[in-house]
Structures are given as C-alpha cells and as structure tokens.
Amino acid sequence: MTGIPAHLVHEWADTMKRLRPEPPNLADADAARQPVTVSMSVLDKGVSLRFVAPVGDELRAMDLTLNAVVAQAIAAQILKSGIEAGWLDAKGQVILGENPPGH
C-alpha cells in the first residue's frame, strides 16, 4: 500500500472544512432525489459512485467522485448517525423491525 500524498489529504480536509454547507433540513430532504440503487468503483485516491434515482417518470444515473477524505467522512457519519438513529447496528447492518400486520 502506497497511501495518498499527505499534502493532498491535508488540502482535501481543509477544503471540506472551509466549504462545508449547512446540513439539509427536513424540507430539503423531502425534496431531494432518493436513489433506488448505487454502484461503486474504487479509485487510487477515492471512489466513484453511480446512483440511479427517479427523475420525473424515468430513472436516471448520477455520478459522483469522492476523494478519500470526503468518502471516509461520509462513511463514518453514516455509521455513527445510523447507530444513533437506531437503524444500523455496531457492524453497520440495517436493523430489522417487526412487519406491520398484513405484510
């Protein structure tokens, strides 16, 4: 493993902190596209994600490439928040609840 040059990691972390937007509120979340599937390719300095989400009456792919700092921050925050909200366990697995009657 060769790692990522330290200057890049520091630059990405600086940029992420400096330009971090406010978290979305509930209205923003309700209006956001909601992907139905995702695939990922690992790159030498991060990941590339392809989401498929409904746009009008059709499904469309949307690509995002994340540097290693942003990818790690997202992964850590999803795990932490999912555990706190009660929908992920400590291993990152979705916690199954009871099915409502008739399902």
ZIFEN-V100632 format. One record per residue. N is the residue number from 1. D_CENTER is the distance of its C-alpha to the mean C-alpha in whole Angstrom. Layout:
BEGIN
n=N d_center=D_CENTER
n=N d_center=D_CENTER
END
This chain:
BEGIN
n=1 d_center=25
n=2 d_center=25
n=3 d_center=22
n=4 d_center=21
n=5 d_center=24
n=6 d_center=24
n=7 d_center=24
n=8 d_center=21
n=9 d_center=19
n=10 d_center=21
n=11 d_center=21
n=12 d_center=17
n=13 d_center=17
n=14 d_center=20
n=15 d_center=18
n=16 d_center=15
n=17 d_center=17
n=18 d_center=19
n=19 d_center=17
n=20 d_center=15
n=21 d_center=15
n=22 d_center=16
n=23 d_center=13
n=24 d_center=14
n=25 d_center=16
n=26 d_center=17
n=27 d_center=19
n=28 d_center=16
n=29 d_center=14
n=30 d_center=17
n=31 d_center=17
n=32 d_center=14
n=33 d_center=13
n=34 d_center=12
n=35 d_center=11
n=36 d_center=13
n=37 d_center=12
n=38 d_center=10
n=39 d_center=12
n=40 d_center=11
n=41 d_center=14
n=42 d_center=14
n=43 d_center=16
n=44 d_center=19
n=45 d_center=17
n=46 d_center=13
n=47 d_center=11
n=48 d_center=11
n=49 d_center=9
n=50 d_center=11
n=51 d_center=10
n=52 d_center=14
n=53 d_center=14
n=54 d_center=18
n=55 d_center=19
n=56 d_center=23
n=57 d_center=24
n=58 d_center=23
n=59 d_center=19
n=60 d_center=18
n=61 d_center=16
n=62 d_center=13
n=63 d_center=12
n=64 d_center=10
n=65 d_center=11
n=66 d_center=10
n=67 d_center=12
n=68 d_center=13
n=69 d_center=12
n=70 d_center=9
n=71 d_center=8
n=72 d_center=9
n=73 d_center=9
n=74 d_center=5
n=75 d_center=6
n=76 d_center=9
n=77 d_center=9
n=78 d_center=7
n=79 d_center=10
n=80 d_center=12
n=81 d_center=12
n=82 d_center=12
n=83 d_center=15
n=84 d_center=16
n=85 d_center=16
n=86 d_center=17
n=87 d_center=15
n=88 d_center=14
n=89 d_center=17
n=90 d_center=17
n=91 d_center=17
n=92 d_center=13
n=93 d_center=15
n=94 d_center=15
n=95 d_center=18
n=96 d_center=21
n=97 d_center=23
n=98 d_center=26
n=99 d_center=27
n=100 d_center=29
n=101 d_center=32
n=102 d_center=33
n=103 d_center=29
END
